[in-house]
Amino acid sequence: NKKVLNCLYKNPEAIFKLICFPWAGGSSIHFAKWGQDTQDSLEVHTVRLPGRESRIGEPMATDIYQIIDEITCAMLPVIQGKPFAFFGHSMGGYMAFKTALHLKEKHNLEPLHLFLSSAFSPHSKVHIEIPKDGGLSEEQICRYLVDLGGTPMNFVEDKELVQQCMPTMMVDANIISKCISESPSKTILSCDLTCFFGSEDIDLVKDTEGWKNVSTGSVSFHKLPGNHFYFKNPANEKFIKNYITKCLEVSSLTDF
C-alpha cells in the first residue's frame, strides 16, 4: 500500500480518508502535504504512479485499467470501514472518476464525494488538443504544457529537463487521450460531485455541465481565479481544503 499510496501525515483517528490523484507529469508530494494542515477529521493519501518518485525503477504503466486495478488493490485496506472521498486534478480527475466507477462495478463501493479539478467532462466535444504518442513533437508537447499554465516558458529551452520529463509526459498524454475517447460507461455513480476550475482556463469554463451526466448525486461548480493550475495560489488551495473538509463533515451527518 505504501508503494502506491503516499501518506505523509498519518491520522489513525481521522473520520474520513481523502485519496488524491495527481496531474499529468505530477508527483504525489504536493497533495500528500495537504495532510499537514487539514483538520483532524481527514487523513490524506496520494496516488504514486509506477515509474515515478520511489517507484522510478518500475516501468511506467500505459494502460489506464492496469493503473486503476493497482490503485484499487492498494486502497481497499485503507478505506475499509471508513467514509472516503476522491480529489483529482486534470488527468487525476479522470483517474479518480474511473476508479470510482471501478469500485462501484467490482466492489459495490462509492466515495462519499468526488472532487474534480480542472478536468473536462468525459466524452466532451470541447477538449483542448491532447498530444498523442508519436503525433506531436517534443516541442509541441512542451508548448502544450506551457499553454495549460503552471509550466514556466523556460522549460522548453531546458533540453536536458525536457529529455528527463518527456517519457512521463508522453505516457500521461496517452492516458488522458484514452480516458476521454472511450464510450460512456453504463455505470452511473450516485455520489455528489464538486468541480473546481480556474477562471482563465477558457476551454474548460465552456465545458463543465457534462459532469452532471455521470452521477445521480448533486453536482456543484466553483470557479476560482487563475489558470489550469489555479490551486497553486495559496488562497485557492486553502479554499479547496476547507471546502472538502466541511463538505465531508456535512455529508457524514446525512449519510452515516
Order of alpha helices (4+ residues) and beta strands (2+ residues): beta-beta-alpha-beta-alpha-beta-alpha-beta-alpha-alpha-beta-alpha-beta-alpha
